[in-house]
Amino acid sequence: MTGTNQTTLFDIHKAAGARFITYAGFSMPVQYTSIIAEHRTVRESAGIFDVSHMGQINLSGPGAENSLEQLLTCRVSSLPIGAVRYGCMCNKVGGTIDDITLYRLETDGFFLCVNAANISKNLKWILSNTSNTKVVNVSLETSLFALQGPKSPQILEAIGISNLRNLKRFRFRTISVGGCQALLSRTGYTGTDGFEIYLSIADSKKVWETIFAAGEVFGLKPAGLGARDTLRLEAAYPLYGQELTEKLTPLQAGLHRFVKLEEGGFIGHKSLIEQASEGNSKMLVGFQVEGRGIARTNYPIIHNGRTIGHVTSGTFSPTLQRSIGLGYVESRFADLETEFQVLVRNRPIEAKVCQTPFVRDAPKRSQEEQN
Amino acid sequence: MSNSDNFPKELYYSKEDEWVRLTNDRATIGITFYAQEQLGDIVFVELPEPGTVLSAKETFGVIESVKAVSDLFSPISGEVIEINEALTERPELVNENCYGDGWMLVLRISEEKQHESLLTAAEYCTLIAEREQS
């Protein structure tokens, strides 16, 4: 990928006051007004995110199900048509190539929603590990909006989408918005009720504006990647590149629920089985900062003056009004209530392992998403 | 953003986006409207102890927004005689009123005329207009 891609909505975002950052080769809105205000809007009413930088890869054909079963840590054969499942794609030693959501469109038809920075890497890996499967990267033709927050269902009803009560978490269906076809999925990355809407890039302006016009009376505001990050961190969802990398396994990241350890049959299984029986040298924990200061990515975590780990993500939680973070620590420091310090500009600040999600009203991932 | 209304004429400005208000041998210091807007929601401010002696361009503290961590630089030399304790509990005052309740510290100036090397409001506006274009 050369140069910087713009979302097709660049001008609309700009007119709405967006400030942009380059992320995975895309110029995307990081905030429109204030990260904290956008965060609260999502928790209290609804926000809409343009996340069209995310990648989509179609897999179809008689070998698709078996190929995906081998590629992914989550169960594939039991996934019904119209359902979504979260999982990881691992390398041979169990390291995480990407974390994904898998959609089953029909018996032999699936698509994966993948992280923008990993699209080409994933394609190479998928192509070298599939058989009897047609693999098509549709990322550049596909827009993705995330409509998140408690008012999201009402906003969709206002644009003529009915029966949302029957669309459970981790289910999807096709919809029509002003004559534009789209795929509506009850999923998200914010830890609140909401939807993700996949559509053709050609329809993106029209659909964005339609949702917006209907949503304003419900307090709908555009939200940027800044709020997306603080929201997902309150929900303790991992972010690829921070909590997950090719050197870290889904088990170390605490994603056991999304790994078919017993059945196996997927790449990396052998290593993960060993890790599960022998234990991990380090584990991902959620912690709250007790002292004054904000933990940031790569800050050392210390105990009795010795480095026992590093912060992978940290922020000031707008909901809790305190500093929270995720980090990898030596496993014996991973128990709840364990106290350690985060080294903030050479000063140790007290912190304590706590339960996740940090924000308790963030819904737990449902059974449907689990294995 | 470079609207001159956001940059009071009676203040001096540094290229590092701090402002200085001179009152006899005292200098009150804070960050500019432009700086707080660029940072976004400010959630943490770390200031030096009173009695600290600062040289011009020296780091005197840290300001953190939700996304970013930035150093604070003293525009001029002097001894810290007062800090804005209110920012410990309410760092958002810097966003709300950067030239008023969001002030950061007061220095007893140690070098007369040092402020002459700082920018006027008009010069500072030109500087940030150039930055916006680049």
Interface residues (C-beta under 8 A of the other chain):
Chain A: V30 Q31 S34 I35 I36 A37 G226 T230 R292 G293 I294 R296 T315 F316 P318 R345
Chain B: G40 D41 V43 F44 V62 E64 S65 V66 K67 V69 T88
